[in-house]
């Protein structure tokens, strides 16, 4: 079965950094578009960043210049390097794998940015 397992979340002060990881199994990882999404309390889930099978990336304006998505097709891992974190980055961050009609989600990892 397909599994996406996020890790790396936690509590960090404003201006700090975190690196989220997503371990994928049960898919031909290299052909999937991978993404990070987040959902803050009381808000809709929103796109953070995606990375395609060819390595092209897309990210939300709110995180451009601060967050970087990357992938390792050998390890079947997706990463989100988050720098200069702000309180409004606080959310549950979800890993996503998508290809055509296939769409899979991880369980989420909490990121809290607070003094």
Secondary structure, DSSP 8 states (H G I E B T S, - for coil): --EEEEE--EEE-TT--EEEEEEEESS-GGGSEEEEEEE-TTS--EEEEEE-TTS-EEE-TTTTTTEEEEEETTTTEEEEEE-S--GGG-EEEEEEEEETTEEEE---EEEEE--
